[in-house]
């Protein structure tokens, strides 16, 4: 079963001042923890930006097929 991370992206726009759901890639599943910084594709152009993991869950209201995946981990530990 795929796990999903709720991520707040580092973008000052009020329209995106909410968490977004991203798939956790299988090779990162055991590494991802709440509070870590990650790189995610964002927006129509899939620009890579930094985000913070707020929550890890099993389901998304948007459906798995519509979710993008986390690209990279910035932190290897939670501070």
Phi and psi restraints in degrees (value plus and minus 20) as a CYANA .aco file:
   2 UNK   PHI     -98.8   -58.8
   2 UNK   PSI     124.0   164.0
   3 UNK   PHI    -125.9   -85.9
   3 UNK   PSI     136.4   176.4
   4 UNK   PHI    -146.5  -106.5
   4 UNK   PSI     119.4   159.4
   5 UNK   PHI    -129.5   -89.5
   5 UNK   PSI     111.8   151.8
   6 UNK   PHI    -107.6   -67.6
   6 UNK   PSI     102.5   142.5
   7 UNK   PHI    -147.3  -107.3
   7 UNK   PSI     114.5   154.5
   8 UNK   PHI    -116.9   -76.9
   8 UNK   PSI     106.6   146.6
   9 UNK   PHI    -110.4   -70.4
   9 UNK   PSI     132.7   172.7
  10 UNK   PHI    -104.8   -64.8
  10 UNK   PSI      62.3   102.3
  11 UNK   PHI    -166.1  -126.1
  11 UNK   PSI     106.6   146.6
  12 UNK   PHI     -94.9   -54.9
  12 UNK   PSI     -27.0    13.0
  13 UNK   PHI     -87.7   -47.7
  13 UNK   PSI     114.5   154.5
  14 UNK   PHI     -85.6   -45.6
  14 UNK   PSI     -45.9    -5.9
  15 UNK   PHI     -87.0   -47.0
  15 UNK   PSI     -41.6    -1.6
  16 UNK   PHI    -133.7   -93.7
  16 UNK   PSI       1.0    41.0
  17 UNK   PHI    -103.7   -63.7
  17 UNK   PSI      40.8    80.8
  18 UNK   PHI    -179.1  -139.1
  18 UNK   PSI     140.2   180.2
  19 UNK   PHI     -95.3   -55.3
  19 UNK   PSI     128.8   168.8
  20 UNK   PHI    -140.9  -100.9
  20 UNK   PSI     124.6   164.6
  21 UNK   PHI    -110.4   -70.4
  21 UNK   PSI     115.1   155.1
  22 UNK   PHI    -153.9  -113.9
  22 UNK   PSI     124.1   164.1
  23 UNK   PHI     -91.2   -51.2
  23 UNK   PSI     122.0   162.0
  24 UNK   PHI    -113.0   -73.0
  24 UNK   PSI      95.8   135.8
  25 UNK   PHI     -80.1   -40.1
  25 UNK   PSI     126.7   166.7
  26 UNK   PHI     -74.6   -34.6
  26 UNK   PSI     -60.8   -20.8
  27 UNK   PHI     -90.9   -50.9
  27 UNK   PSI     -31.3     8.7
  28 UNK   PHI    -125.9   -85.9
  28 UNK   PSI     -24.9    15.1
  29 UNK   PHI     -75.4   -35.4
  29 UNK   PSI     -62.4   -22.4
  30 UNK   PHI    -102.9   -62.9
  30 UNK   PSI     -27.5    12.5
  31 UNK   PHI    -117.9   -77.9
  31 UNK   PSI     -50.9   -10.9
  32 UNK   PHI     -89.8   -49.8
  32 UNK   PSI     112.3   152.3
  33 UNK   PHI    -160.0  -120.0
  33 UNK   PSI     133.5   173.5
  34 UNK   PHI     -78.1   -38.1
  34 UNK   PSI     115.3   155.3
  35 UNK   PHI      79.5   119.5
  35 UNK   PSI     -33.2     6.8
  36 UNK   PHI     -95.3   -55.3
  36 UNK   PSI     132.6   172.6
  37 UNK   PHI    -113.1   -73.1
  37 UNK   PSI     120.2   160.2
  38 UNK   PHI    -156.4  -116.4
  38 UNK   PSI     147.1   187.1
  39 UNK   PHI    -127.8   -87.8
  39 UNK   PSI     110.9   150.9
  40 UNK   PHI    -154.2  -114.2
  40 UNK   PSI     131.4   171.4
  41 UNK   PHI     -98.1   -58.1
  41 UNK   PSI     116.5   156.5
  42 UNK   PHI    -156.6  -116.6
  42 UNK   PSI     119.6   159.6
  43 UNK   PHI      59.6    99.6
  43 UNK   PSI    -199.9  -159.9
  44 UNK   PHI     -83.1   -43.1
  44 UNK   PSI     -50.2   -10.2
  45 UNK   PHI    -109.7   -69.7
  45 UNK   PSI     -19.9    20.1
  46 UNK   PHI      33.3    73.3
  46 UNK   PSI      20.1    60.1
  47 UNK   PHI     -83.7   -43.7
  47 UNK   PSI     114.9   154.9
  48 UNK   PHI     -98.2   -58.2
  48 UNK   PSI     103.9   143.9
  49 UNK   PHI    -155.6  -115.6
  49 UNK   PSI     144.7   184.7
  50 UNK   PHI    -103.3   -63.3
  50 UNK   PSI     126.2   166.2
  51 UNK   PHI    -164.2  -124.2
  51 UNK   PSI     147.1   187.1
  52 UNK   PHI    -142.0  -102.0
  52 UNK   PSI     111.8   151.8
  53 UNK   PHI     -97.4   -57.4
  53 UNK   PSI     100.3   140.3
  54 UNK   PHI    -117.2   -77.2
  54 UNK   PSI     -50.8   -10.8
  55 UNK   PHI    -179.7  -139.7
  55 UNK   PSI     133.1   173.1
  56 UNK   PHI    -143.8  -103.8
  56 UNK   PSI     111.8   151.8
  57 UNK   PHI    -163.8  -123.8
  57 UNK   PSI     154.8   194.8
  58 UNK   PHI    -119.6   -79.6
  58 UNK   PSI     -38.9     1.1
  59 UNK   PHI    -155.6  -115.6
  59 UNK   PSI     137.2   177.2
  60 UNK   PHI    -150.8  -110.8
  60 UNK   PSI     123.6   163.6
  61 UNK   PHI     -88.9   -48.9
  61 UNK   PSI     -32.9     7.1
  62 UNK   PHI    -114.2   -74.2
  62 UNK   PSI     -31.8     8.2
  63 UNK   PHI      66.3   106.3
  63 UNK   PSI     117.2   157.2
  64 UNK   PHI     -75.8   -35.8
  64 UNK   PSI     -60.0   -20.0
  65 UNK   PHI     -85.4   -45.4
  65 UNK   PSI     -40.0     0.0
  66 UNK   PHI    -113.7   -73.7
  66 UNK   PSI     -25.5    14.5
  67 UNK   PHI    -109.9   -69.9
  67 UNK   PSI     124.2   164.2
  68 UNK   PHI    -110.3   -70.3
  68 UNK   PSI     145.6   185.6
  69 UNK   PHI    -124.9   -84.9
  69 UNK   PSI     131.3   171.3
  70 UNK   PHI     -81.5   -41.5
  70 UNK   PSI     117.7   157.7
  71 UNK   PHI    -111.8   -71.8
  71 UNK   PSI     -62.6   -22.6
  72 UNK   PHI    -177.5  -137.5
  72 UNK   PSI     137.9   177.9
  73 UNK   PHI    -116.4   -76.4
  73 UNK   PSI     115.8   155.8
  74 UNK   PHI    -111.9   -71.9
  74 UNK   PSI     -63.1   -23.1
  75 UNK   PHI    -119.4   -79.4
  75 UNK   PSI     124.7   164.7
  76 UNK   PHI    -124.6   -84.6
  76 UNK   PSI     -22.5    17.5
  77 UNK   PHI    -163.3  -123.3
  77 UNK   PSI     145.5   185.5
  78 UNK   PHI    -115.5   -75.5
  78 UNK   PSI     112.9   152.9
